[in-house]
Amino acid sequence: MPPDAHARTMLPIPDRPAPGLTTYDAKDPDTSFPPIEPLLPPEGAPNVLVVLLDDVGFGASSAFGGPCRTPTAERLAGGGLRFNRFHTTALCAPTRQALLTGRNHHSVGMGSITETATSAPGNSSLRPNTKAPLPLTLRLNGYSTAQFGKCHEVPVWQTSPMGPFDAWPTGGGGFETFYGFIGGENNQWDPALYDGTTPVEPPATAEEGYHLTEDLVDHACAWVRQQKALMPDRPFFVYLAPGATHAPHHVAPEWIEKYRGMFDDGWDVQRERIFARQQELGVVPAEAELTTRHDEIPAWDEMPDDLKPVLAREMETYAGFLEHTDVQVGRLVDTLEDLEVLDDTLVIYIIGDNGASAEGTLQGAFNEMANFNGMAALETPEFMRSKLDEFGSPSSYGHYAVGWAWAMDTPYQWTKQVASHWGGTRNGTIVHWPGGIAERGGLRSQFAHVVDVAPTVLEAAGLPEPTTVNGVLQSPMEGTSMLYAFSDAEASERHDLQYFEMFGNRGVYHRGWSAVTKHRTPWVMVGGAVPAFDDDVWELYDGVADFSQAHDLAAAHPDVLARLQRLWLVEATKYQVLPLDDRVAERIDPALAGRPTLVHGTSQLFYPGMGRLSENSVVSVKNRSFAVTAEVDVTGPEARGVLIAQGGRFGGWSMYVHDGRLSFTYNVLGIHLYRVTSDEPVPDGTHQLRAELAYDGGGFGKGGDVTLYQDGTLVGSGRVEATQPLIFSADETTDVGYESGTTVSPDYSARDSRFTGRLHWVQLDVGTEDADHFVSPEERLRVAMARQ
């Protein structure tokens, strides 16, 4: 007998042996046992496909009036429903954790991204075991589960190849299959990939036609085909979360060229065009108004004329990137149709995990890491013009200008990170389920939030929320099923209260009204004046009459504003939002933030073959002196290859042997490359090779003198004029004896980077001003023991 509803509230479902006669001899005619039946969800439970795009504003997709062609989204909308009041959290990791758990993001510790986690419960990046994820609930009820793409929910101190894997998709996340990447973003041409918890290399290079989104969809299609071939009676839950269209904006030239000249009129004109299409489509009411541009966002006419071709190219690249992404999603939809399961699949297509991203500076970026390091000034207008034809290519790591993000959030104010306003949180969403929705091409305007996805899926599958999972009592989901709206466009909305908060930007929605306050500006990442929380100015909007938050009614209705402000405080207290934390750069430092670190002390010992070590897995060398020592055996022809490298083409450092000589390269954002090479080759035999950088001090990002040693003897010297103060890369890693991904130095590619001699060990030391130039066996043993 299948488990009843009560049994399904306890996961795993308890095994209950059937009572009856037990015979002595299996040949006895009275021997009888019920047949073994596989665990399945209730009859009629649909397959589920959740697609979550990255950094797409409400006004970007053509399905919601935008300039970027999204034929798959339009196709699904034509056969299903558009939701034009669906909301996210204003930032990626919080949205994803809320989606996967059905709880508000602070409730599951994801007040911001994992890289800025603190020790406060609402910002710890740790999901409590009382809030089990939806995929686990589905798997324990008989679903097949798989995730393809981005996982940004792993605490940074757990992202090394050794885990622990509790927060990884196939660890405690409930997915049986995972193919994708861990972290906030990835190079689309050369990503750092995992198959489950095992690091893997991309199957091809960019030159061979590789692109990450295509690879993810290839794996998703193959998995679905195999699942339906082997388990046709078992429904699946597939979560496709491509890194697109988060920066870096990477796509082949033919996709960019489709949009050549379309954005030459600039973002102000583009907003007006989008708004007109939105009203024509009906996704924005006819009486809605287009919000005005804030002074912090420059008008197109204020931008330098000689920079405008670059700005237009940034948007052409983004548009091509989004269209390419949507077409890849279409291949998965085609696969479902070919397998004749599309009608029985609940597809929830969320076009963005937050508003469009304004993290690319007022002029955009060729390498977005420049802004994250407070070094955006290095990308001068002359530099940007020199890179015009490289945007989108493997040599770029680009992002578009703030003005384009604002335009892609039409008709709303502000952008990603600004959780107070709909520009940061309202994302067009499409639901397609022919087997469960009779209407085709409908519009739904009930308020909805990403926490509603999990309860919607459970109700569609006929499954209860679990009360216990793995013996742990579960807290109730905080979302509201959207299923009630599938059959009734006029149904009264059931999710009528929702708080918002991100880095101090905050607001609350209640029964049509919204009270909001913008606290900080997302593209000001380093420096800038931030007001005290009590000095923030609150605004009030009537959503029934004012769809786009165009008219602030705070002065006209102070009583309503006061009531909503109190309500925000109540909700913030309930869901662990407090204490408010508007720090950004400070929270990157684990010591200041109060989160654990994987690495302790001032020395770290590595062995050959270690790799995929995130920056949080390696002792920090930023803004300080450091030394790196390697013991090698060299025999025969000239040795060559990487001894250790951190980062890649867009920022990092590397110690390696080239043309038989020890070399050290420091790469600042792919803009400045500093190389120091020894005066003499490395002879045959066993040797210690060492590079030291003596930091100038006096602040962040300063330079330093480099000296090279062989067995303690000086063999070379040089100068690094600047260093990266905060982050090398969001996706590149530290590798020992080889280099994965893109390479720090152009002297090697990843495919020919492996050291040809024998590498015994590498030791990294920081604060080395008075250190010896040779690592004794006793010192190496001390470092090894300190790590135990």
PENORJO-V863276 format. One record per backbone hydrogen bond with DSSP energy under -1.0 kcal/mol. CO is the residue of the C=O (numbers start at 0). NH is the residue of the N-H. E is the energy in kcal/mol with one decimal. If there is no record, write none. Layout:
co=CO nh=NH e=E
co=CO nh=NH e=E
//
This chain:
co=3 nh=7 e=-1.8
co=5 nh=8 e=-1.3
co=6 nh=9 e=-1.7
co=8 nh=466 e=-2.8
co=8 nh=467 e=-2.0
co=10 nh=469 e=-2.8
co=24 nh=27 e=-2.3
co=27 nh=30 e=-2.3
co=41 nh=44 e=-1.9
co=46 nh=345 e=-3.2
co=47 nh=237 e=-2.9
co=48 nh=347 e=-2.7
co=49 nh=239 e=-2.6
co=50 nh=349 e=-3.1
co=56 nh=59 e=-1.5
co=59 nh=67 e=-2.2
co=60 nh=63 e=-1.8
co=60 nh=65 e=-3.3
co=61 nh=64 e=-1.5
co=67 nh=61 e=-2.1
co=69 nh=73 e=-2.2
co=70 nh=74 e=-2.4
co=71 nh=75 e=-2.6
co=72 nh=76 e=-2.5
co=73 nh=77 e=-2.4
co=74 nh=78 e=-1.1
co=79 nh=440 e=-1.1
co=79 nh=441 e=-1.7
co=80 nh=430 e=-2.4
co=81 nh=443 e=-3.3
co=82 nh=428 e=-1.7
co=84 nh=447 e=-2.4
co=85 nh=426 e=-2.1
co=86 nh=449 e=-1.8
co=89 nh=416 e=-2.7
co=90 nh=94 e=-1.8
co=91 nh=95 e=-2.4
co=92 nh=96 e=-2.4
co=93 nh=97 e=-2.2
co=94 nh=98 e=-2.6
co=95 nh=99 e=-2.4
co=96 nh=100 e=-1.1
co=97 nh=101 e=-2.4
co=99 nh=133 e=-4.1
co=101 nh=477 e=-2.3
co=101 nh=478 e=-1.2
co=103 nh=107 e=-1.1
co=104 nh=109 e=-2.9
co=105 nh=108 e=-1.7
co=108 nh=124 e=-3.8
co=112 nh=115 e=-1.6
co=113 nh=116 e=-1.5
co=119 nh=122 e=-1.9
co=121 nh=110 e=-1.2
co=122 nh=117 e=-2.2
co=127 nh=130 e=-1.7
co=129 nh=474 e=-2.7
co=132 nh=136 e=-1.8
co=133 nh=137 e=-2.6
co=134 nh=138 e=-2.7
co=135 nh=139 e=-2.6
co=137 nh=140 e=-1.0
co=137 nh=142 e=-2.5
co=138 nh=141 e=-1.7
co=143 nh=236 e=-2.9
co=144 nh=175 e=-1.0
co=144 nh=176 e=-1.0
co=145 nh=238 e=-2.3
co=146 nh=178 e=-1.7
co=147 nh=240 e=-2.9
co=148 nh=180 e=-1.8
co=150 nh=182 e=-2.7
co=154 nh=157 e=-2.6
co=155 nh=158 e=-1.3
co=159 nh=162 e=-2.3
co=164 nh=167 e=-1.2
co=164 nh=171 e=-1.0
co=167 nh=170 e=-1.2
co=167 nh=172 e=-1.8
co=168 nh=174 e=-2.4
co=176 nh=146 e=-2.4
co=177 nh=195 e=-2.5
co=178 nh=148 e=-1.9
co=179 nh=193 e=-2.8
co=180 nh=150 e=-2.2
co=187 nh=211 e=-2.3
co=192 nh=199 e=-2.2
co=193 nh=179 e=-2.1
co=194 nh=197 e=-1.7
co=197 nh=194 e=-2.7
co=204 nh=209 e=-2.6
co=205 nh=208 e=-1.8
co=210 nh=214 e=-2.1
co=211 nh=215 e=-2.8
co=212 nh=216 e=-2.2
co=213 nh=217 e=-2.4
co=214 nh=218 e=-2.2
co=215 nh=219 e=-2.3
co=216 nh=220 e=-2.9
co=217 nh=221 e=-2.3
co=218 nh=222 e=-2.5
co=219 nh=223 e=-2.4
co=220 nh=224 e=-2.3
co=221 nh=225 e=-2.2
co=222 nh=226 e=-2.8
co=223 nh=227 e=-2.5
co=224 nh=228 e=-1.9
co=225 nh=229 e=-2.4
co=226 nh=230 e=-2.8
co=230 nh=233 e=-1.6
co=234 nh=143 e=-2.3
co=235 nh=47 e=-2.9
co=236 nh=145 e=-2.2
co=237 nh=49 e=-2.7
co=238 nh=147 e=-2.6
co=239 nh=51 e=-2.3
co=240 nh=149 e=-3.8
co=242 nh=245 e=-1.9
co=243 nh=53 e=-1.6
co=247 nh=249 e=-1.1
co=251 nh=254 e=-1.4
co=251 nh=255 e=-1.2
co=252 nh=256 e=-2.9
co=255 nh=258 e=-2.0
co=256 nh=259 e=-1.5
co=258 nh=261 e=-2.2
co=260 nh=263 e=-1.0
co=262 nh=265 e=-1.5
co=265 nh=269 e=-1.7
co=266 nh=270 e=-2.1
co=267 nh=271 e=-1.4
co=268 nh=272 e=-2.1
co=269 nh=273 e=-2.7
co=270 nh=274 e=-2.7
co=271 nh=275 e=-2.0
co=272 nh=276 e=-2.1
co=273 nh=277 e=-2.8
co=274 nh=278 e=-2.2
co=275 nh=279 e=-2.0
co=276 nh=280 e=-2.7
co=277 nh=281 e=-1.4
co=277 nh=282 e=-1.2
co=277 nh=283 e=-1.3
co=284 nh=287 e=-1.4
co=293 nh=296 e=-1.7
co=298 nh=301 e=-1.2
co=299 nh=302 e=-1.6
co=303 nh=306 e=-1.4
co=306 nh=310 e=-2.2
co=307 nh=311 e=-2.8
co=308 nh=312 e=-1.8
co=309 nh=313 e=-2.1
co=310 nh=314 e=-1.6
co=311 nh=315 e=-2.4
co=312 nh=316 e=-2.4
co=313 nh=317 e=-2.1
co=314 nh=318 e=-2.8
co=315 nh=319 e=-2.3
co=316 nh=320 e=-2.2
co=317 nh=321 e=-2.6
co=318 nh=322 e=-2.5
co=319 nh=323 e=-2.6
co=320 nh=324 e=-2.0
co=321 nh=325 e=-2.4
co=322 nh=326 e=-2.4
co=323 nh=327 e=-1.8
co=324 nh=328 e=-2.2
co=325 nh=329 e=-1.8
co=326 nh=330 e=-1.1
co=327 nh=331 e=-1.2
co=328 nh=332 e=-2.0
co=329 nh=333 e=-2.7
co=330 nh=334 e=-1.8
co=331 nh=335 e=-2.0
co=332 nh=336 e=-2.1
co=333 nh=337 e=-2.9
co=334 nh=338 e=-2.0
co=335 nh=340 e=-2.6
co=336 nh=339 e=-1.4
co=341 nh=344 e=-1.7
co=342 nh=434 e=-2.3
co=343 nh=46 e=-2.0
co=345 nh=48 e=-2.7
co=346 nh=431 e=-2.5
co=347 nh=50 e=-2.6
co=348 nh=429 e=-2.5
co=349 nh=52 e=-2.3
co=349 nh=351 e=-2.0
co=355 nh=415 e=-2.7
co=360 nh=401 e=-1.6
co=364 nh=398 e=-2.3
co=365 nh=396 e=-2.9
co=366 nh=369 e=-2.1
co=367 nh=371 e=-1.4
co=368 nh=372 e=-1.1
co=369 nh=374 e=-3.3
co=370 nh=373 e=-1.7
co=374 nh=377 e=-2.0
co=375 nh=378 e=-1.7
co=377 nh=379 e=-1.8
co=379 nh=383 e=-2.8
co=380 nh=384 e=-2.4
co=381 nh=385 e=-1.7
co=384 nh=387 e=-1.3
co=386 nh=389 e=-2.2
co=389 nh=392 e=-2.3
co=391 nh=250 e=-1.2
co=392 nh=395 e=-1.9
co=396 nh=367 e=-2.6
co=397 nh=248 e=-1.7
co=398 nh=364 e=-2.6
co=400 nh=404 e=-1.4
co=401 nh=405 e=-2.4
co=402 nh=406 e=-2.0
co=403 nh=407 e=-2.4
co=406 nh=409 e=-1.7
co=407 nh=58 e=-2.3
co=408 nh=411 e=-2.4
co=410 nh=290 e=-1.6
co=412 nh=422 e=-1.0
co=414 nh=417 e=-1.7
co=416 nh=418 e=-1.6
co=420 nh=423 e=-1.9
co=421 nh=425 e=-3.0
co=423 nh=354 e=-1.8
co=424 nh=87 e=-3.1
co=427 nh=350 e=-2.5
co=428 nh=82 e=-3.3
co=429 nh=348 e=-3.1
co=430 nh=80 e=-2.8
co=431 nh=346 e=-3.0
co=432 nh=435 e=-2.3
co=432 nh=436 e=-2.3
co=441 nh=81 e=-2.6
co=443 nh=83 e=-2.0
co=447 nh=86 e=-1.2
co=448 nh=451 e=-2.6
co=449 nh=452 e=-1.5
co=451 nh=455 e=-1.8
co=452 nh=456 e=-2.5
co=453 nh=457 e=-2.3
co=454 nh=458 e=-2.3
co=455 nh=459 e=-2.4
co=456 nh=460 e=-2.0
co=457 nh=462 e=-2.8
co=466 nh=473 e=-3.2
co=467 nh=10 e=-2.8
co=468 nh=471 e=-1.9
co=471 nh=468 e=-2.2
co=481 nh=484 e=-1.7
co=482 nh=485 e=-1.1
co=487 nh=490 e=-1.1
co=493 nh=495 e=-1.1
co=495 nh=510 e=-2.1
co=497 nh=508 e=-2.9
co=499 nh=506 e=-2.1
co=501 nh=504 e=-2.3
co=504 nh=501 e=-2.3
co=505 nh=516 e=-2.8
co=506 nh=499 e=-2.7
co=507 nh=514 e=-2.0
co=508 nh=497 e=-2.2
co=509 nh=512 e=-1.9
co=511 nh=542 e=-2.7
co=512 nh=509 e=-2.8
co=513 nh=540 e=-2.6
co=514 nh=507 e=-2.1
co=515 nh=538 e=-3.3
co=516 nh=505 e=-2.2
co=520 nh=523 e=-1.4
co=522 nh=524 e=-1.1
co=531 nh=534 e=-1.7
co=532 nh=535 e=-1.4
co=538 nh=515 e=-2.2
co=539 nh=552 e=-3.4
co=540 nh=513 e=-2.3
co=541 nh=545 e=-2.0
co=545 nh=548 e=-1.2
co=552 nh=556 e=-2.1
co=556 nh=560 e=-2.1
co=557 nh=561 e=-2.5
co=558 nh=562 e=-2.1
co=559 nh=563 e=-2.3
co=560 nh=564 e=-2.6
co=561 nh=565 e=-2.1
co=562 nh=566 e=-2.0
co=563 nh=567 e=-2.7
co=564 nh=568 e=-1.9
co=565 nh=569 e=-2.3
co=566 nh=570 e=-2.5
co=567 nh=571 e=-3.0
co=568 nh=572 e=-2.1
co=569 nh=573 e=-2.3
co=570 nh=574 e=-2.2
co=571 nh=576 e=-2.5
co=584 nh=587 e=-1.3
co=588 nh=592 e=-2.4
co=589 nh=593 e=-2.3
co=589 nh=594 e=-1.2
co=592 nh=118 e=-1.4
co=601 nh=765 e=-2.6
co=603 nh=763 e=-3.0
co=605 nh=761 e=-2.2
co=606 nh=609 e=-1.9
co=609 nh=735 e=-2.8
co=612 nh=733 e=-2.3
co=613 nh=616 e=-2.4
co=614 nh=617 e=-1.2
co=624 nh=766 e=-2.9
co=625 nh=692 e=-3.1
co=626 nh=764 e=-3.0
co=627 nh=690 e=-2.3
co=628 nh=762 e=-3.1
co=629 nh=688 e=-3.2
co=630 nh=759 e=-3.1
co=631 nh=686 e=-2.6
co=632 nh=757 e=-2.4
co=633 nh=684 e=-3.5
co=638 nh=659 e=-1.2
co=639 nh=755 e=-2.8
co=640 nh=656 e=-2.6
co=642 nh=736 e=-1.7
co=643 nh=654 e=-2.8
co=644 nh=734 e=-2.3
co=645 nh=652 e=-2.1
co=647 nh=650 e=-2.0
co=650 nh=647 e=-2.1
co=651 nh=666 e=-3.5
co=652 nh=645 e=-3.0
co=653 nh=664 e=-2.6
co=654 nh=642 e=-2.3
co=654 nh=643 e=-1.9
co=655 nh=662 e=-3.2
co=656 nh=640 e=-2.2
co=657 nh=660 e=-2.0
co=659 nh=681 e=-3.1
co=660 nh=657 e=-2.8
co=661 nh=677 e=-2.7
co=662 nh=655 e=-2.4
co=663 nh=675 e=-2.9
co=664 nh=653 e=-2.3
co=665 nh=673 e=-2.8
co=666 nh=651 e=-2.3
co=667 nh=670 e=-2.4
co=667 nh=671 e=-1.9
co=671 nh=667 e=-3.2
co=673 nh=665 e=-2.8
co=675 nh=663 e=-2.7
co=684 nh=633 e=-2.3
co=686 nh=631 e=-2.8
co=687 nh=710 e=-3.0
co=688 nh=629 e=-3.1
co=689 nh=708 e=-2.9
co=690 nh=627 e=-2.5
co=691 nh=706 e=-2.1
co=692 nh=625 e=-1.8
co=693 nh=704 e=-1.6
co=700 nh=722 e=-1.3
co=702 nh=695 e=-2.9
co=703 nh=719 e=-2.9
co=704 nh=693 e=-3.1
co=705 nh=717 e=-2.4
co=706 nh=691 e=-2.7
co=707 nh=714 e=-2.9
co=707 nh=715 e=-1.1
co=708 nh=689 e=-2.4
co=709 nh=712 e=-1.6
co=712 nh=709 e=-2.6
co=714 nh=678 e=-4.2
co=715 nh=707 e=-3.2
co=717 nh=705 e=-2.4
co=719 nh=703 e=-3.0
co=732 nh=646 e=-1.2
co=733 nh=612 e=-1.8
co=734 nh=644 e=-2.0
co=735 nh=608 e=-2.1
co=736 nh=754 e=-2.2
co=744 nh=747 e=-1.3
co=748 nh=751 e=-1.0
co=752 nh=641 e=-3.3
co=757 nh=632 e=-2.8
co=760 nh=630 e=-2.1
co=761 nh=605 e=-3.4
co=762 nh=628 e=-2.7
co=763 nh=603 e=-2.2
co=764 nh=626 e=-2.9
co=767 nh=770 e=-1.5
co=775 nh=779 e=-2.5
co=776 nh=780 e=-2.2
co=777 nh=781 e=-2.2
co=778 nh=782 e=-2.3
co=779 nh=783 e=-2.2
co=780 nh=784 e=-2.7
co=781 nh=785 e=-2.2
co=784 nh=787 e=-1.4
//
